[in-house]
Amino acid sequence: MSDANKLNTRFAKLNDTNYGTWAIRMEAIMIRMGMDEVKAGAKLQEVGMAMVAFEAKKSKRNAKKMQEARVELILTVEDSQLAHMRSADPMDIWMMLAQVHRALGFAQPMLPGIPGMEIQIEI
């Protein structure tokens, strides 16, 4: 598969209701582009990796790959999500999106029959 075709994968941009499916697809894009450390690093921080070890891992990342990862994240979200993309570090962006959307998922009222209004629980 050529590099041009790799970047042409299409799926719905992240909005307030589709974080679960977006995150799965975005993780696949990151892996395919060799940038899987974006989510892997965010996961390490979530599980309580010592901050010194976490920062050491972050400092070893390739700057060009991290810029490319940030671009991919920004281009796959709707405008309403750009406020969560202020960091230059894609790992921080990934963690911010996860925190925001997990909080939204639990805060949304359960209204059966109205798309996007059900509680979203990630296991």
C-alpha distance (Angstrom), angle and dihedral (degrees) to the residues before:
residue distance angle dihedral
M1 . . .
S2 3.80 . .
D3 3.80 122.3 .
A4 3.81 89.9 -111.5
N5 3.81 91.1 56.5
K6 3.79 92.0 46.1
L7 3.79 90.3 60.4
N8 3.81 94.7 47.3
T9 3.80 97.4 73.0
R10 3.80 106.7 132.0
F11 3.77 129.0 -151.8
A12 3.78 136.8 139.4
K13 3.78 114.9 -66.0
L14 3.79 116.8 -115.4
N15 3.79 113.4 -86.8
D16 3.80 134.9 159.6
T17 3.82 94.2 -73.6
N18 3.82 110.8 37.1
Y19 3.81 106.4 56.6
G20 3.81 95.2 123.4
T21 3.79 96.6 56.7
W22 3.81 93.6 35.2
A23 3.83 91.8 54.0
I24 3.82 92.2 51.6
R25 3.80 92.3 50.1
M26 3.80 93.4 42.7
E27 3.79 91.0 50.7
A28 3.82 88.5 53.9
I29 3.83 90.3 51.2
M30 3.81 91.0 50.1
I31 3.81 92.1 49.6
R32 3.81 92.4 47.4
M33 3.81 90.2 51.3
G34 3.80 92.7 47.5
M35 3.80 93.4 -110.2
D36 3.79 99.7 113.0
E37 3.82 90.3 129.0
V38 3.81 88.1 79.8
K39 3.80 93.6 72.5
A40 3.81 95.4 25.9
G41 3.80 91.3 56.1
A42 3.79 92.0 46.7
K43 3.81 89.1 51.0
L44 3.82 91.1 52.1
Q45 3.79 90.4 55.7
E46 3.82 91.4 47.3
V47 3.80 92.5 55.5
G48 3.79 91.5 52.0
M49 3.79 104.2 -101.3
A50 3.80 109.5 179.5
M51 3.80 108.6 -86.4
V52 3.82 92.9 -126.9
A53 3.82 91.6 54.3
F54 3.80 91.1 43.6
E55 3.81 92.6 52.2
A56 3.82 90.5 46.5
K57 3.81 90.0 54.3
K58 3.80 91.2 48.3
S59 3.81 92.6 50.6
K60 3.84 92.3 56.6
R61 3.80 94.7 59.3
N62 3.79 122.7 113.7
A63 3.83 109.0 -104.1
K64 3.82 94.1 -147.4
K65 3.82 92.1 51.1
M66 3.79 90.3 49.0
Q67 3.82 91.0 52.0
E68 3.80 89.7 50.2
A69 3.81 90.9 48.8
R70 3.81 91.2 51.0
V71 3.81 90.5 50.2
E72 3.81 91.1 50.9
L73 3.80 91.1 50.4
I74 3.80 93.3 48.4
L75 3.80 93.7 47.7
T76 3.81 92.9 51.7
V77 3.80 99.2 56.6
E78 3.78 133.5 77.6
D79 3.79 118.8 -113.2
S80 3.81 90.8 -100.5
Q81 3.83 88.9 66.4
L82 3.81 97.8 51.3
A83 3.80 91.6 89.9
H84 3.82 87.3 71.2
M85 3.82 92.1 54.6
R86 3.79 101.3 71.7
S87 3.81 96.1 114.5
A88 3.80 120.1 90.3
D89 3.81 88.0 -143.4
P90 3.82 114.3 84.7
M91 3.81 90.7 -156.4
D92 3.81 89.2 59.8
I93 3.82 90.1 46.6
W94 3.82 91.3 51.6
M95 3.82 91.0 50.5
M96 3.80 92.3 46.9
L97 3.81 92.4 51.1
A98 3.81 91.1 48.2
Q99 3.81 92.0 50.1
V100 3.80 94.5 46.4
H101 3.78 95.7 46.1
R102 3.78 95.8 43.3
A103 3.79 88.2 52.8
L104 3.81 90.8 47.8
G105 3.79 91.3 48.8
F106 3.78 93.0 57.0
A107 3.80 94.3 40.6
Q108 3.79 97.5 52.6
P109 3.80 115.4 100.7
M110 3.78 118.3 -116.6
L111 3.78 106.4 -111.4
P112 3.81 110.0 162.4
G113 3.77 115.1 -143.8
I114 3.79 96.5 24.6
P115 3.82 109.8 102.0
G116 3.77 113.7 -125.6
M117 3.78 94.0 14.9
E118 3.79 99.1 93.1
I119 3.78 122.8 98.8
Q120 3.79 111.4 -95.8
I121 3.77 115.5 -145.8
E122 3.79 121.6 -175.1
I123 3.76 118.9 -156.7
